[in-house]
Each structure stands twice: as C-alpha cells, then as structure tokens.
Amino acid sequence: MDSIPRRSSLVAQTATILRESIQAGVWKDFLPGEHELCERFQVSRVTLRAALLQLGREGWFKEQQGKRREIVQKRVSQSVTAPSDRVVLLSPVTLEKMPATALFWVDALRDHLAAAGYRLEFQASHACSSPHPDHALESLIHRFRPAGWVLYLSTAPVQEWFSKRGLPCVITGSPHPHVELSSVDMDYAATCSHAAHLLAAKGRRRLALLMPRSGHAGNLESERGFIEAGEKLKPKGVQTLVAHHDGSVPGICRALDNLLRAAEPAAGILVAKPAHVVTAVSHLSRCGIRLPRDVSLISRDNDPLLEHLVPAVTRYHTDPILFARKVSRLVVDLVRNGVRRRHDSRLMPTLVRGETLG
C-alpha cells in the first residue's frame, strides 16, 4: 500500500516516497504520468513537480520533452539504502585531527539535529579532497543516501559537485565562486579587516597575515579582507602583505624569518590558525623577539590551547553552539522543504583581548 505524505514538509515527504519507490523497484523503466502520481500520493501538481525537480537534480531520472521520465538509478539493495533521518557530515580529515573548536560545534550539531528528529553521522574521506572527487562522491551517495549533507573543509571541486546535483547540502565554511550551496561561516573578511585596524591603531605600520597556502574559501576571504583594510590604511603609512607557508613547523618559521629580515620588518602579525600561533609565538621568543614590545600578534581563530600561552594571545572567538544551531536550522529546512535558493549566514566573532596586542 502506498504511503500518503504528511502535510508537514510536503515536498520533502513526496520526494522521499518517490525516491524510496524507485529504489524498491515499484516502477521498472519509467515514472508514471504526473496525473497518476498526484492521485497516488494525494498531492497537488505543484507539490509533485517540486518533488520531481528535486529528484531530477539528484539524477534519479532523465527527462525528454514530450516523453515520460526515464528512470536512471535502478533498484538498490536494502543494505545500502540509508534511512531518511540521517544527515552525513563529510570531512577530508578524521575526528581525531579536527581542532577542538570544530569538535565543539560537531557535538552541538548532533544534539540540535537529534532534537529535530535526525541523526548525524560522521564520514571522513580523504579521496573527497582530491582534485577530481567525482568517483568517490558518487560512491558515497549510493552508499549512504542520507536526507542531507554537511561539508567540512570542502574544496571547490567538492562544492561544485554537490551544487550541480542540487542535493540538500550545507557548507560549514565559505562557498567558492559559482557554487549555489547554503553556508555558515565566520565573517573572515570582516574579522581580518578589524584585526588590521587594531594593529594599525597600536602604531604598527608593516602588517602581515600569516596564512597557510590552501584553496579553502575562508582563507581567501581572510586575505581579501586584510588587503582591503590595507588599502584603506595606506594614507596613514600602513602596508599589508600576506605571507604564505606550507603548514609545517619549518615552513612557518621560514615565513616568519622572511618577515623579520625584510628591509622593513613586520611589526604586526595576524596568524590564521591556533596551532600556527603556538609555532609563531615560540619561534619569535627563540629569536629574541618580545611580544608585544617588538611585534604585536593576533590569532584569527580561537582554541583552548591558546589559554595556556604566555603572554596571553589576543584572539577572535566564535560561539560553537550558535554556529551549530545555524547549521542545523539550514540543514533541517533543506531536508524538509527541498533545495531552494542559497542562504549564507556569517557570524562576527568576539574579540578576546590578550597581552600580545599591546
């Protein structure tokens, strides 16, 4: 007997029943006509077409004008069919390698989704961070078939893959150009602009952003905000530059040495990652550089480990509970109401003043 969709989240419920019917082999090669489907599920044509549009974006069938919709994805075994209450958090790194602040919001996200009737599953896949992740992502889609996706540390190819398929997906981070996925992130451009003005207010005229070389959109936003602030501060004699490194301890030390040995040494440094702050503070101390007397330093991000550094590090803090709440709301809305237009939520962090600013 066919299920009748509940009136709440009608489009999402209709899409789920259509998807499960295709998986169960109810229809062999073609979907029935729209009139028959409306009668079968007791929904309006508007609701049905919205659900069919979602499934079409997911690649369940192909359409040709004047012909019935041909089913492309055939029946799959029950063992690989995911329940509709599952949300998958996709990450290129394991939980053990995630920073503490990320673990905080992941735990909070799990609680928020559970309260809404969904369960969060974590999936680490290094293959999904490769330049060509299509095959790996196709395998994951067929393996899990969740109600929704959350992307962590996602590259441009991964974001573009999910965007083109119109899957219910939220980026924890910033989207790359031409990606139509909703996202939640810290306002990195505004944060780095604010930091540049803080350093300039302390009389620092040569400012540097110490940044790992990566393709993550949040880092690109950070660089944009820092450089744009430098343009505004240029009439005051302030110069800004971005010092890239490879993320290793020797690489960070080399980048710092280059900044300190320049004809006009950097006197104000914004560091992008808390772990890199530890390396920077210890290396500057080893070089005889005194914070904040010789150099002012700010951390773009926060981490509990920074509380144990001396001198105390000036840093920006984003509430992980608030971050998780916004991600959860976006995911649940996408799952229940279908993929709609992109929505970006940006959080401005709180400045935690320490001794390294001066």
C-alpha positions as CSV (number, residue, x, y, z in Angstrom):
1,M,0.0,0.0,0.0
2,D,1.4,3.4,-0.9
3,S,2.2,5.9,1.9
4,I,0.4,9.2,1.9
5,P,2.7,12.1,2.6
6,R,2.2,14.0,5.8
7,R,1.1,17.7,5.4
8,S,4.3,18.9,7.2
9,S,7.2,19.4,4.7
10,L,5.0,18.0,1.9
11,V,7.5,18.5,-0.9
12,A,10.3,16.7,1.0
13,Q,8.0,13.9,2.1
14,T,6.8,13.4,-1.5
15,A,10.4,13.4,-2.8
16,T,11.3,10.8,-0.1
17,I,8.4,8.5,-1.1
18,L,9.2,8.8,-4.8
19,R,12.9,8.0,-4.1
20,E,12.1,5.0,-2.0
21,S,9.6,3.7,-4.5
22,I,12.2,3.9,-7.3
23,Q,14.7,2.1,-5.0
24,A,12.1,-0.6,-4.2
25,G,11.5,-1.2,-7.9
26,V,7.8,-0.1,-7.9
27,W,8.4,1.2,-11.5
28,K,10.8,-0.6,-13.8
29,D,11.9,1.8,-16.5
30,F,9.6,4.9,-16.5
31,L,7.8,7.0,-13.9
32,P,4.0,7.2,-14.3
33,G,2.5,10.5,-15.6
34,E,2.0,13.4,-13.2
35,H,-1.8,13.0,-13.0
36,E,-1.4,9.3,-11.9
37,L,1.3,10.3,-9.3
38,C,-0.9,13.1,-7.9
39,E,-3.8,10.7,-7.5
40,R,-1.5,8.0,-6.0
41,F,0.1,10.3,-3.3
42,Q,-2.9,12.7,-2.9
43,V,-0.8,15.8,-3.5
44,S,-1.2,18.8,-5.8
45,R,0.6,19.1,-9.1
46,V,2.6,22.0,-7.7
47,T,3.9,19.8,-4.9
48,L,4.6,16.9,-7.1
49,R,6.6,19.0,-9.6
50,A,8.7,20.5,-6.9
51,A,9.5,16.9,-5.6
52,L,10.2,15.7,-9.1
53,L,12.5,18.7,-9.7
54,Q,14.5,17.7,-6.6
55,L,14.8,14.1,-7.7
56,G,15.8,15.2,-11.2
57,R,18.6,17.3,-9.8
58,E,19.8,14.2,-7.8
59,G,19.9,12.3,-11.1
60,W,17.2,9.7,-10.4
61,F,15.7,10.0,-13.9
62,K,16.2,11.9,-17.2
63,E,13.6,13.9,-19.0
64,Q,12.9,14.4,-22.7
65,Q,10.3,16.8,-23.9
66,G,7.0,15.0,-24.7
67,K,8.2,11.7,-23.2
68,R,7.8,10.0,-19.8
69,R,10.6,10.4,-17.3
70,E,13.1,7.5,-17.7
71,I,14.5,6.1,-14.5
72,V,18.3,6.2,-14.5
73,Q,19.1,5.0,-10.9
74,K,17.7,1.5,-10.6
75,R,16.6,-0.6,-7.6
76,V,19.3,-0.9,-4.9
77,S,19.6,-3.5,-2.1
78,Q,18.2,-2.5,1.3
79,S,21.6,-2.9,2.8
80,V,22.9,0.2,1.1
81,T,19.8,2.3,1.3
82,A,20.1,4.9,4.0
83,P,17.2,5.9,6.2
84,S,15.7,9.3,5.6
85,D,16.5,10.6,9.0
86,R,20.3,10.5,8.5
87,V,22.5,13.6,7.9
88,V,26.1,12.9,6.9
89,L,28.9,15.2,7.9
90,L,31.6,14.8,5.2
91,S,35.2,15.7,6.1
92,P,38.6,15.2,4.5
93,V,40.1,14.6,8.0
94,T,39.2,12.2,10.8
95,L,37.6,13.5,14.1
96,E,41.0,13.0,15.8
97,K,42.6,15.6,13.5
98,M,39.8,18.2,13.8
99,P,40.6,21.2,16.1
100,A,38.8,21.4,19.4
101,T,36.6,24.3,18.3
102,A,35.3,22.2,15.4
103,L,34.6,19.2,17.7
104,F,32.6,21.5,20.0
105,W,30.2,22.6,17.2
106,V,30.0,19.0,15.8
107,D,28.8,17.8,19.2
108,A,26.3,20.7,19.4
109,L,25.1,20.0,15.8
110,R,24.5,16.3,16.7
111,D,22.3,17.5,19.6
112,H,20.4,20.0,17.6
113,L,19.7,17.6,14.8
114,A,18.6,14.9,17.2
115,A,16.1,17.3,18.7
116,A,14.7,17.8,15.2
117,G,14.4,14.1,14.6
118,Y,17.6,13.5,12.6
119,R,20.8,11.7,13.5
120,L,24.3,12.9,12.5
121,E,26.9,10.5,11.0
122,F,30.5,11.5,10.5
123,Q,32.3,10.3,7.4
124,A,36.0,11.0,6.8
125,S,37.1,10.6,3.1
126,H,40.5,11.9,2.0
127,A,39.6,11.0,-1.6
128,C,36.9,13.7,-1.5
129,S,39.7,16.4,-1.1
130,S,41.4,15.3,-4.3
131,P,41.3,17.5,-7.5
132,H,38.8,15.0,-9.1
133,P,36.5,13.7,-6.4
134,D,33.6,12.6,-8.7
135,H,34.0,8.9,-8.4
136,A,34.5,9.0,-4.6
137,L,31.4,11.2,-4.1
138,E,29.3,9.0,-6.4
139,S,30.2,6.0,-4.2
140,L,29.3,7.9,-1.0
141,I,26.0,9.0,-2.4
142,H,25.0,5.4,-3.3
143,R,26.3,4.1,0.0
144,F,24.5,6.5,2.3
145,R,21.6,8.2,0.5
146,P,21.1,10.5,3.6
147,A,18.4,13.1,4.0
148,G,21.1,15.8,3.9
149,W,24.8,16.6,3.8
150,V,27.1,18.9,5.8
151,L,30.5,19.7,4.3
152,Y,33.6,20.5,6.4
153,L,36.8,21.8,4.9
154,S,35.4,21.3,1.4
155,T,37.3,22.1,-1.7
156,A,36.0,23.9,-4.8
157,P,35.6,20.6,-6.8
158,V,33.5,19.0,-3.9
159,Q,31.3,22.1,-3.5
160,E,30.8,22.3,-7.3
161,W,29.8,18.6,-7.4
162,F,27.1,18.9,-4.7
163,S,25.9,22.2,-6.2
164,K,25.4,20.8,-9.7
165,R,23.3,18.0,-8.4
166,G,21.1,20.2,-6.2
167,L,21.5,18.0,-3.2
168,P,20.3,19.2,0.2
169,C,23.7,20.3,1.5
170,V,25.2,23.0,3.8
171,I,28.8,24.2,3.8
172,T,30.4,24.8,7.2
173,G,32.7,27.4,5.7
174,S,32.6,29.8,2.7
175,P,31.4,28.8,-0.8
176,H,33.6,29.1,-3.8
177,P,32.5,31.2,-6.8
178,H,29.7,29.7,-8.9
179,V,28.6,27.4,-6.0
180,E,25.0,27.6,-5.1
181,L,25.0,25.9,-1.7
182,S,24.0,27.4,1.6
183,S,26.7,28.1,4.1
184,V,27.6,29.1,7.7
185,D,30.9,30.6,8.5
186,M,32.8,33.2,10.5
187,D,32.9,36.5,8.7
188,Y,36.6,36.1,7.8
189,A,36.9,39.2,5.6
190,A,35.4,41.5,8.3
191,T,37.5,39.8,11.1
192,C,40.8,40.2,9.3
193,S,39.9,43.8,8.4
194,H,39.2,44.5,12.0
195,A,42.5,42.9,13.1
196,A,44.4,45.1,10.6
197,H,42.8,48.2,12.0
198,L,43.6,47.1,15.6
199,L,47.3,46.6,14.7
200,A,47.5,49.9,13.0
201,A,45.9,51.6,16.0
202,K,48.8,50.3,18.0
203,G,51.2,52.2,15.8
204,R,52.2,49.1,13.7
205,R,52.9,50.2,10.1
206,R,54.1,46.9,8.5
207,L,51.4,44.3,8.9
208,A,51.4,40.7,7.8
209,L,48.8,37.9,7.6
210,L,50.5,34.6,8.2
211,M,48.4,32.2,6.1
212,P,48.7,28.5,5.0
213,R,48.7,28.1,1.3
214,S,45.3,26.4,0.6
215,G,42.3,26.7,-1.6
216,H,39.8,27.0,1.2
217,A,37.4,29.8,0.5
218,G,37.5,31.1,4.1
219,N,41.3,31.7,3.8
220,L,40.7,33.5,0.5
221,E,38.1,35.7,2.2
222,S,40.6,36.4,5.0
223,E,43.2,37.6,2.5
224,R,40.7,39.8,0.8
225,G,39.6,41.5,4.0
226,F,43.2,42.0,5.2
227,I,44.4,43.5,1.9
228,E,41.3,45.7,1.5
229,A,41.9,47.1,5.0
230,G,45.5,47.8,4.0
231,E,44.3,49.9,1.1
232,K,42.1,52.0,3.4
233,L,45.0,52.4,5.9
234,K,47.6,53.2,3.2
235,P,47.2,57.0,3.6
236,K,48.3,56.5,7.2
237,G,51.5,54.9,6.0
238,V,50.4,51.3,6.7
239,Q,51.4,48.4,4.5
240,T,49.8,44.9,4.5
241,L,51.0,41.7,2.9
242,V,50.2,38.0,3.0
243,A,52.9,35.6,4.0
244,H,52.1,32.1,2.8
245,H,53.6,28.9,4.2
246,D,53.1,25.2,3.8
247,G,51.6,24.5,7.2
248,S,54.6,22.7,8.6
249,V,56.6,24.0,11.6
250,P,59.8,24.6,9.4
251,G,57.6,26.4,6.8
252,I,56.0,28.7,9.4
253,C,59.5,29.5,10.8
254,R,60.8,30.3,7.4
255,A,57.9,32.6,6.7
256,L,58.5,34.4,10.0
257,D,62.2,34.7,9.3
258,N,61.5,36.4,6.0
259,L,59.2,38.8,7.6
260,L,61.7,39.7,10.3
261,R,64.7,40.0,7.9
262,A,62.9,42.3,5.4
263,A,64.2,45.8,4.9
264,E,61.2,46.9,6.9
265,P,60.3,44.1,9.3
266,A,56.7,43.2,10.1
267,A,55.7,44.7,13.4
268,G,52.1,43.4,13.4
269,I,51.2,39.8,12.6
270,L,47.8,38.2,12.2
271,V,48.0,34.4,12.3
272,A,45.3,32.3,10.7
273,K,45.4,29.0,12.7
274,P,45.7,28.5,16.5
275,A,48.3,25.7,16.1
276,H,50.4,28.0,13.9
277,V,50.1,30.7,16.7
278,V,51.9,28.3,19.0
279,T,54.7,27.9,16.5
280,A,54.8,31.6,15.8
281,V,55.0,32.6,19.5
282,S,57.6,30.1,20.4
283,H,59.8,30.9,17.3
284,L,59.6,34.6,17.9
285,S,60.7,34.0,21.5
286,R,63.6,31.9,20.3
287,C,64.6,34.7,18.0
288,G,64.7,37.2,20.9
289,I,61.5,39.0,19.7
290,R,59.5,40.3,22.6
291,L,55.6,40.3,22.4
292,P,54.2,42.9,22.3
293,R,57.1,45.2,22.6
294,D,58.7,44.4,19.3
295,V,55.8,42.7,17.5
296,S,52.1,42.7,18.1
297,L,50.3,39.4,17.3
298,I,46.7,38.4,16.9
299,S,45.2,35.0,16.3
300,R,42.3,34.9,13.7
301,D,40.8,31.8,15.4
302,N,40.4,30.6,18.9
303,D,41.3,27.3,20.6
304,P,41.5,26.2,24.3
305,L,45.3,25.7,23.9
306,L,45.8,29.4,23.4
307,E,44.7,30.0,27.0
308,H,47.9,28.4,28.2
309,L,50.3,30.6,26.2
310,V,52.3,33.3,27.9
311,P,51.9,36.1,27.1
312,A,48.1,35.8,26.7
313,V,47.2,35.8,23.0
314,T,44.7,38.3,21.6
315,R,42.2,36.3,19.5
316,Y,38.8,36.1,18.0
317,H,36.2,33.7,19.4
318,T,33.1,32.3,17.6
319,D,30.4,30.6,19.8
320,P,30.3,26.9,18.6
321,I,26.7,26.5,20.0
322,L,25.4,29.4,17.9
323,F,27.4,28.1,14.9
324,A,25.9,24.6,15.2
325,R,22.4,26.0,15.7
326,K,22.6,27.9,12.4
327,V,23.9,24.9,10.5
328,S,21.2,22.7,12.0
329,R,18.4,25.1,11.0
330,L,19.7,25.3,7.4
331,V,20.0,21.5,7.1
332,V,16.6,20.8,8.5
333,D,15.0,23.4,6.3
334,L,16.6,22.0,3.2
335,V,15.6,18.4,4.1
336,R,12.0,19.3,4.9
337,N,11.3,21.9,2.3
338,G,13.6,21.0,-0.6
339,V,16.5,22.7,-2.2
340,R,15.8,26.4,-2.6
341,R,17.9,29.5,-3.2
342,R,21.3,29.8,-1.5
343,H,21.4,31.3,2.0
344,D,24.7,32.4,3.6
345,S,25.0,33.1,7.3
346,R,28.0,34.9,8.6
347,L,29.0,35.2,12.3
348,M,31.1,38.1,13.5
349,P,33.3,36.7,16.3
350,T,34.1,38.3,19.7
351,L,37.5,39.8,20.3
352,V,39.3,38.3,23.3
353,R,41.9,40.8,24.3
354,G,45.2,39.4,25.4
355,E,48.8,40.7,26.0
356,T,50.2,40.1,22.6
357,L,48.4,43.1,21.0
358,G,49.9,45.6,23.4
